[in-house]
Amino acid sequence: METIRQAVNLMEGNQSEKAIELLENYLPIADEEEKFTIAELYIQWGFLEEAAVILNELLQRYPNESELKVTLADIYIELDNDESAINLLNDIEENDPAYVQALIQLADLYQAQGLFEVAEQKLLVAKQHQPNEPIIDFALGELLFSVGEYRKAITYYEKTLPEFNEVANVSINDRLAEAHAASGDYELALTFYQNTENEHPDTLFKYGYTAYQAGRKDIAIKAWEQVIEIDAYYHTVYYQLAKAYEEEGLLQEAYETAKKGLDFDEFNKELFFLAGVFAHHLDRNDESEKWIREAIALEPDYKEAILFLIELFKTNDNNSEIVSLLTEIKGLGADDSLYEWELARAYNKIESFDNALKHYKSAYNNLNEDSDFMKEFGYFLTEEGRTKEAIAVFEAYLIQQPSDDESEEFLSRLKQSNEH
């Protein structure tokens, strides 16, 4: 053991090469206990493959020694050699003191491979052997949580909580909060979040989201404001916080939050869109147009933003801008019947009737079951003197809206005038 102590001192003195060389030279004459100690040091220092060689040699001499199997399995897991680890752990007998530990490790390995039912079975066998072991309950909770079985997971987390508030850096209160929230029990989830002292941005964000779902926007806003204080680069929070401010009638705060978010997330089309909407509500339409155009620049077929910008142009009777916008995005490959309809309307407004007709006809291919479109198209055709086409469109429209007496009377007059 004196040689091993010397090696440890060398390692502590940052003379790693000398330490390893000393142990390598000593290994051939070391006894079994010393070899195991050297293997443990190798693991501690990160020389896993070297440790595995020693442990395999010891395992050949002591094939029933479960401590060797468990330690070697840990190394194989670290080296991404899961199959070898599984073979070793499956080799541990039921009457062995390490059997339950092996089952827990096997469950973890099977879970990592996506074999969730096999993993659950291993843990349930472990629970039969040690029914009151909270670590097994925690492992079952984690497994079920990972596959979305939240209500079943809650049962096991609740069994863990009296013994441990935290396992492997996982807060049980956090997990219970998330599981209840995922099950739709937002009020109950809130009570668990309020019992946790975790101020990690992820936890606070989820706390805020749960409060929001529970209708407690005041709590949500405070939690999300705290997220930004802790981590201004937490991109996701800005959209949610801005929406919460808006719903509370705090439009200026909503707008400022959306703009601040864009300082940290300049490729977030939804945030650009939101900033544009808020600017419009604050009667800052020039700013609104700028933000919406940024959103469309990121995604030329961002339908919600495009239709919003069209409505913005309509408020200023700016039909030539509508034509320019839609012509540009169509040129970039965006294609939608609503764009054709809006182009038709805009051309009609600027009295470019041939173009209007072309786009109405194009829109008709997909919107012939949209009664609003059909009615509008029918009146346009009438104004253009295309009476026969207008009659056909109105007839189709009235099949969709048979109670529209006014249009029925108009159609009747149209047919009479067409006969003369």
N, C-alpha and C positions, 0 to 999 in steps of 0.2 A: 504493500500500500504506500510505502514511502515514495516509490517512483511515481505513482499516480498523483500524490500530493505535490511533488515537484512539477509535474506537468500542469496541474491546476495553477500553481504559482506563476509558471511561465505564461500561461494564457492570460492570467490577470495582469501580468506585466506587459501585455501586448506583444508577446513573443510566440505567436500562434504556430509558426512553422516548427520551432524547436519543441514546443509542447507536443505536437502531433508526431513528430519524428521520434521523440522519447517514448511515447505510448506504442507506436508501431514496432519499435525494437523490443519493447517489453512484452508485447502480446504473446509471442511463442512460449514464454516461460511463465505467464500469468496463470493463476488457478481460476476455477469457474466463477467464483464470487468476484474476483478482480476483473475478469473479462466482462461480466455483466455491468460492473461499475464503469468500466471504460466505454461500453456501449451507451450507457446513460449519459456520460459526458459528451460523447460524440453527438447524441441527439440534442443535448443542450446547446452545443456549439454549432449545430446545423450540418454536421457531417452524417447525413441520414443513410446514405448507401453504405458507408463504412460500418455504421452501427448495425445495419441489416445483415451484413456478412457475419459479424460476430454472433448476433442473436440466432441466425440460421444454424450456425455451427453448434451453439449450445442446445438448440431445439432438437438436433439430431441425437444428442446424448440424452436429453430429457424430454422425450416426445409428449409426455402428459403434463408438462409444466405450463399451466394456463397463463401465468404472468408473462412468460416469454411470448406466447401467442398474442396476447392483448397488446403488448408493447410493439411487437413486430407488425401487427395489423395497423397500429397507429402510424407507423413509419410508411407502410404501403399506401395508406390513405393520403398522407402528405405527398408521396411520390406519384399520386394519381394512378396507382396500381390497385384499383378497387377489387378486381377479381381475386387477386392473391389475398387481399384482406378478408374478403367474404369467405374464401376457402378455409382460412385459418380460424375465423370466428365460428364458422359452422362446425368445426372440429372439436369445439369445447363441449364436453358432456353435460347433461342436465344436472348431475349431482355435483358438479364442480362449483366452488364458491364464486367463480368469475362468470358463471353462466348468464346471470341476469345482465351483467355489464356487457357481455358479448351480444345479447339480444338487442340491447339499446343501440350499440354501435352498428349492428346489422340493419336495424330499422333506419338509422341515419343514412347508411349506404344505399339501401334500396330506395329510400325517398329521393336521394340525389339522382338515381337512375330513372325516376318516374314510376317506380313500381310501388304505388301508394298502398294498395291493398295488402301486398306482402309485408310492407313496412308496418302497417297497422296490426297485422296478425302477430308479428314478432313482439310488438309492444304489449299486446293483450296477453300473450303467453308470459311475458315478463311480469305483468300485473297479477297474473294468477299466482306467481311465485312470491311476489312482494306486493300485496294489495294496498299497503299503506305508504308506499314509497312515493313521495311527491315529485321526484325527478321523472318517474315514469309517467305520472299524470301530466307533468309539464310537456314531456315529449309527445304524448298523445294529443295534447292541446295544440302544440305547434304543427303537428302533422295535419290534423283536421282543419286548422286555420289556413294552412297553405293550400288546401284543396277546396276552400270555400264552404266547408261544413261548420259554419260559425256556431250554430246552436249546440252542436255536439262538443265543439271545442270549448265553449263556455263552461260546460259541466266539469271538464278536466282542469281548466284554469282556476275555477272556484275551489277545487280540492287542493290546488297548489298554494293558493293565496294565504291560508292560515300559517303555512310553514315558511314561505319565502315571498318577499315583495318583488324580488328580482332573481332571475336565473340566467347565467351566461350573458349578462348585460341587457337582458330583455325584461322590461317592466311588466309585471303581471297585470297591474292596473291599466297600463296602456293597452295591453292585448285585450283585456275584457272590454275596455272602452271601444276599441276598434271592432271587436266581434259583435257587440251589442249594436253599434252604429250600422254595421254591414247587414245586421238582421232587421234593421228598421226601428230598433228601440232607442231612438235618439235621446230621449229624456234620461233613460237609465244609463246610457253611454256617458252622458254629461257628468253624472255623479262619479263615475270612475275616473274621468279626466280630472275632475276637481280634487280627487284623492292622490293624484300623482304630483310629484315635485319636479318632474322632468321638463326642462325648458329648452329642449332640443327643437329647432325650427320645424322638423317633420311632425313632432308630437303636437306642437302648438298649432300648426296648420290644420292637422286633423281635428284637433279640439275645436278650432274655429269653424270648420266645415260641419262638424256634428252640431254645434250650437246653431249654426245657420239653418240646418235641416230641422232643428227642433223649434225654429221660429224665434230663437234668441239672438237676433242680429246684433244687439248691444254687446253680448259676450263675444260673438264672432268677430266684430270689428276690433275689440280690444286685443283679442288673441292674434289677429292678423297684423295689427299695428306692431305688436311685440315681435312678430316674426321679422318684420322689416328692420326693426331696431337691432335685432341680433344679427341678421344676415340680409343686407340690402340686395344681394344677388339671388335671393330666393324668388326666381321668376314667377312661379305659379301663383304666388299670393296676390300680386297686383291686380290681376283680372278679378279675382274673387272679392277683394276688398273694395275695388271700385264699384262693382255691382251692388255690394252691400250698402255702400254709401248712397248710391242712386236710389235704392229701394227705401232708404230712410229719408229721402228727400234732400240729401246733402250733395247737390249737384256739383258745386264748386270743388268740394273735397274729392268727389268721384273723378272729376276731370283732372285734377292735379295728380291724383294717384295713377291714373292711366298714363299720363305724360311721364311721371317719374319712372314707371315701369319700363317705358320705352327707352329710357337712358341705359337700362341694364339688359334689355331684350329687344334689340332693334329689328329682329326678324319675326316678331309676333304679330301676325296679320290681325288676329282677333282683338289685340290691344289697340292697334291703330284704328280699327273699326269702332271700338268702344269710345276712344278719344274723339273720333269724328261725330258720333252720336251725341256725346255730352256737349261738345262745342256747339252743335246745332241747337240743343235744348237751351243753351246759354246765349242764344242769338249771336253766335260768332261763326257765321256761315262761311266766311273766307277760311278760317282755321279748320272748320269742319271739312270743307272740300279738300284741303291739303292733306289731312289725316286719312280720309277715305281713299284719296288717290294713292297714298303710300301703301295702303292695304292692298289695293288692286295691283300696284306695281309688283308686290310680292307674289300675288296669285292672280293672273289676268282673268281667271274664270271664277273669281270670288263673288258668287251670285248675290249674296245678301248685301255686300258692299256696293256692287254695281247698281242694284235696284234702288238702294238708298240714295246713291249719288244722282241717279236719274230723278228721283222725287225732289232732291235738293235743287236740281236745275229747273224743275217745273215751277218751284216757288218763285223763281225769278223770270219765268217764261223764257228760259234760255234753251230753246229747242235745237239750235245749231250745235250747242255743246253736247247735247244728247246724241246727235248724229255722229259727231266726231268721236265721242267716247265709244259708242257701240261699233262703229266702223273699225276703230283701232283694235278693240278686244276681239272682234270677229276675225280680224287679220292675224291675230296671234293664236287663233285656233279655238277660241271660246265659241260655243254653239248652244243656243237655247231658244225655244219658241217664244219665250217672254221677251227676249232681246229683239226678235223679229217684230213682235207686236209693238214694243216701245219705239222701234225705228219707224214703223208705219205711222204711228201717232205723231212722232216728231216731224216727219216729212209732210204729213197732212197739215200740221200747224204752220209750217213755213211754205205751204202751198206748192210743194213739189209732189204733185198728185200721182204722177207715173211711178215715182219711187215708192210712194206710200202704198199704191196698189200692189206693187211687186212684193213688198214685205208683208202686207196683209195676207196675200196668197200663200207666201212661204209659211207664215204663222198658222194659217188655216189647216195645213197638213196635220199638225199635232194638237191644235186647240179647237177642233170642230165639235168637241163635246163640252167646251167651256162656254156656258150660256152668256156670260158678260162679253166675251170676245165676239161671239156670233151676233149678238144684238148690235154691237158697235160696227162690226164689219158690214152688216146688212144696211145700216144707215149710211155708211161711207159709200157703198156701191150705189145706193139710191142717189146720193148727191152727185156721183160721177155719171149718172145717167145709165148705169148698167142695171136696168130694171129687172130683166129676166134672172140675172145672177142674184140680185137682191131678193127676189121672190123666193128662190130656192134656199137661200141662207135663212130667211125669216121662217120659212116652213120648217126647216130643221130645228131652228131655235125654239119654235112654239111646241115642238114635240118634247123638248127639254123643259120648257116653262109654259105649260098650257094655261096657267091662270093669269098670264100677262094680257089683260083685255086691251090695253092701250096699243100694244104691238100687233094684236090680232086685228084691230080696227085699221091700223096703219097698213097692214098687209092686204086687207080687203080693198082699201082705196088704191093701193099699188096695183093690184090685179085689174081693177076697173080701168085705171088710166092706161094700163098696158094693152087692154082690149081695144081701146079707141085709136 
